[in-house]
Amino acid sequence: MLANGCGRRFNPGIEVIIQPNPEAAAALVARVVARELQGNPHLVLGLATGKTMECVYRHLVGLHQEQHLDFSLCSTFNLDEYVGLLPADPNSYRHYMEHHLFRRVNIDPRNTHLPNGMAEDLTAECKRYEALIHRFGGIDLQLLGIGKAGHIGFNEPLSALRSRTRVKALTPTTIKQNAPFFGGEDKVPRRAITMGVGTIIEARRCLLLATGEAKAGVVAQAVEGPITSMVSASTLQLHPHCSVVVDEAAAAQLREKDYYRWIFENEPEWEGYR
Ligand code: F6R
């Protein structure tokens, strides 16, 4: 097996891991995070929110409670935050993170970072967030979900592949997707601060989780389709180390499923996860 300077397979690009159901897929993602954290207690962890990630955080909390997974030295940076919501707002991503993870593990609150969607000067806030990530030495492992329009973070269609943290207007598809959390489309904020596509793919490793049949089409576009700013997740094809974990339903439209299964069953990297 070829190895690069980091002692891993030479530039594998995207690897797709297919798990039988959403629970198994989320458990695997949590185990990857746990292993990275055990290998580097000072891990800089990029975090995502959304329905899909709730199960990952439940597993991480379980690993903390049952196996003493230690978060005390790690730092986190979330992908995004709505513009105009206070941290205490039940729909803010700060609130989501406190509820699903931060309050339930031994992370130092001072080491948890989200963009401030209430900042008076949003442009300055975006610059501050980028500089902060840089000051922490960049992101080691970035967790990602994928929106129905193919976004990662809130990088909606036509987000420049080299974009940095900035304010983005949400598409009608995203507004519709997130409306159930707000009790109606009219209540969803129209803008969010999001890490850019360029910011995200600078992370040393990316780990995307997608489950459910509603994501099958967009997963196939992102993984096997052309790299295009119309599907910002397709940019991950340029990343040297990106794992895409899906359940059978989200894998349904992938053409090379057998090949992906073979890789997972045979590559030494995945030995401890089978
Ligand atoms: C949220 C985020 C989004 C979500 C995506 C999937 O921080 O970055 O890209 O990951 O919209 O959301 P769910 O899991 O709710 O389908």
Residues whose N, C-alpha, C, O or C-beta is under 5 A from the ligand:
A	BS01	F6R	A48 T49 G50 K51 T52 M53 L79 D80 L144 G145 I146 G147 H151 I152 G153 F154
